[in-house]
Amino acid sequence: MQFEYWHKQTGEQALFPDIEWQRPEQKSLAGKLLIIGGNKLGFAAVAQAYSDAVAAGVGECRVVLPDALKPAVSTQAFDCLFVPSNPSGGISQDALNTLKAAMAWCDAVLLIGDSGRNSETAIVLETLLAKLATPAIITRDTVDLLRANATQLLQRPRTTFIVTLAQLQKLFQAVYYPKTILFSMSLVHLVESLHKFTITFPATIVVFHQGQLVVAQSGRVSSTPWADPLLIWRGSVAAKASVYALQQPGKSFEAITASLHNMSADQ
């Protein structure tokens, strides 16, 4: 079964090859990415995302960490902004104004996770996303942290979720969407469900299922063969997708799909 809205990318054939040669060569034109995450127990995902974003060709990259991590982080490793932390070691509400200024600086924000399960941190991130229109990519455990606000986030323009199938299932449930995501469902049925879901909600969805990495936006769907799920779980896919998307405003579906091509071919 084939749908006109489903575009299949292979390791040999990129769907949107023009995206690569249209990317800016000068760092001053290559965009600014803000990465938010970490808590007192760790910041590995933030560090990995920073490294991946630089390798992907971002112009400038800045990370935001709670100041509970200050003793453990070398500021020489990356451009780092420390903000007030709460007793649990996550980002506190006292950081809100600083975070607003940081988001005003960037072209896109990546919420990479390792933020813990702190409700205060969730409120801070929800407030930022509600008040500012900065393009946002939400992935890993940040999806779970913000799931209670799923309806508002899925209705937020220029917002991308890079999720597991279990997280997608919970997002569908959170908004009472009349389709059920099942681990046993075929790729065809997932594609059809995402086609309809992204017509209803303006968010972009990226999810791994049955050896394919699927991107859905505004009813359009692309799929790319994928052999290494660890690249998704540790945040490398999100970091590269963020860079490509911020460099092609207005073409985020094409840009995110293109970002997957070289990674897929290298596996």
N, C-alpha and C positions, 0 to 999 in steps of 0.2 A: 504494500500500500504506500502510495506517495502523495504528499500534500504539497500544494504550490507554495505554501509558507515555510516549508521545511527545507533548509539548505545544508547539504552534507559536505563537510570539508575533510580532506584526506591529508596524510603526511606529504604526499607528492604534489597535491594541488590545493593552493590557498584559495579560499573563496573571495578574498578581497586583497589581492596583491598590491593594489595602488596604495593601500594604507602604509606599507613599509617605506616606499620611496617618498611619500608625502610627509614623513616625520621630520621635524626640525633637526638640523645638524648643529646649530649654534645653541650652546647651553642657555644663553639668555632668552631663547625662544622656546625652550623645551619644557616649560611649565614648572609649577611649584606644588609639591605634594606634602601634606601634613599627615603624620602617622600617630595615632593615639592608642595607647594600650599600656599593659603592664600593671603590676601591683607589687607589694613588698616581697612576695614570694618568687617573683621572676619577671624577666622581660625578654626572654629568648625570641619570641615571635616578633617583637618590635625590632630587635637587632637584625633578624633574618630579613624582615620586610624592607628595612632600610638598605641592606646590602643588595637585595634583589631589585629594588627601585633604581638604585644608582647604576647597576649593571644593565638595566633596561633602558637607560638613557634619559632619566629625568633631569631637568635643569637644576632644580634645588629641592632638597628634601630635609625636613625637620621632624624630629620626633618629640612627643610629649609624654613625660613619665611623672608619676607621683613622686614627691620629694622624699618619700620613705626609701626610695631606691638610690638616693644620692651617694651614700657611701660605697655602693656596689658598682657604680657606673663611671667609666672614664669618659669625660666630655670630649676627649681627643678622638674617640672612636667615631662619633657622629655628632651632628648639630642637634643638641638636646636642650629642651626647655622643661625645667622642673616646675611642677605646680603643687599647691598644697594638697596633702593627703589626709584622709580621715583615720580614725583609730584602727580600722581594719586594713589599712595600707593601700586603699584604692584612692581614686581621685575624689576630692571633697568639693562641696558646693562653693567653697571659697575660691576655687580655681575658675569659676565661670567667666568672669570678665577677661582673664588672661586667655582663656580658650577661645572666647569670641574674637579677640584680636588676632589670635593665631589663625583662626579659620578665615578671617577677612584677608589675611596675607596670602593664603594658598589658592590654587585652582581646583583642588580636590582634597578630600579628607578620607583616609583609610582607617577604619576602626578595626584593628587587627586582632584584638582580644587579649587574653591573659589578664583580663581586668578583674577577675574574681566574680563573686556573686553578690557584691555589695549594692544594696538598694540606693544608697546615696549616689554612687557612681552612675547607676542607671538613670537616675533623675537628671544628673548633670548632662549626660549624653543626649537624653531625650529632649531636654531644654535647648541644647545647642542645635539639634537637628530641626526642631520646631521653629526656632527664631531665625535661622540662617539658611539661605538657599544654596549654599556651597554643595557641589556634587559630592556624594558620599558613597563609599563602598563599605559594606558591613559584612563581616565574616567571622568564622570560628566561634568562640564562645560569646562574642558580643551579640550574636544573633539570639542566643538563649537569654542573655541578660536583658535584652530589649523586647522580648517577645510579647510582654504584656501590653506594649504599645504598638503591636503589629499593624493594626488597621491604619493608624496615622502614618506610619513609616512606609507602608506599601502604597499609600496614596501620595507620598511625597515625590515630587518630580526629581529626576536625575539622581535616583537612589538605586544602588545595585546590591543585591544579596548574593553572596557566594556561599552556598550551603551544602550540607549533606542531605541525603534523601529523608532522613529522620527529621531534620530541621524543617525541610520543606513541608513534610507531613504536618508538623505542628503549626506552621504558618497558615496552611490551609484551614486547619481546625480553629485557629485563633480568630479568623475572620468569617467563620461559618460558611466557607465556600462549599457549594454543593457537589464537590468532586472529592473522592478519597484517594490519597497517595498511598500506594502499597508497595512494599519491597518486592512483591512478586509480579508487579505490573510490567507489561512489555514496554520497550522503548517507544513504540508507536503510540501507545496509550498515554505515556508520560508527555510526549511531544504534543499530542492533541490537547491534553489538560493544560499545559503551559501556554499553548497558543490562546486558549480561551481565557485563562487567568490573567495574562498580560494585556489582553484587550480590556478587561475589567479594571485592572490596576496598572498605573504608569511605571511601577518599579521594573527593573531588569532582574531576571533570575538566572543564576549560573549554578548548575547542579550536576553531580556525577552519577551515572547509572548505567549498568551493563556495559562497562568498558568505553563509555562515551561521555564527554564533557559537553553538556547542553547549555546553550545560551538562548534566552527568550526575552523579547522586548516588543511591545506594541503588536503582539500577534505573530511576529516573525520569530523563527526558531532556527538555530544552527546547531550542528553536532560535529564533534571532532573526536576521533579515536584517541583513547587515553590509557596508557599502560601503568602510570605511576601515581596512584592516588595520594601518596605522601607529599607530592608537590602542592596538592590542594590543601591538605590538612595542616601543613606547617606555614601556609600563607604565601608561598612563592607565586602561585597563580594569581592571587588577589593583588599582590604588589605589581606584577607586570601588567595585569589588566588595568590597574589604576593609572599607570603611567601612559599607556596607549590611549585610554579613554580621555584623560585630561588634555592630551595633545591633539585630539580630534573632537572638539566640542561639536555637538550636533550629529556626530556619527559614532556614538558609543557602541551600538550593536556591532557595526562593522569593525570598530577598533578592538573591542574585547575579543571578538572571534578571531581577528588577525593576530592578537597577542598569543593565542593558543597554538598557532600553526608551527612556529619554530620550536616551541617547547615540546610539542607532540612529535615532531620529526626527530628531535634529539633523543627521545626515549628508546 
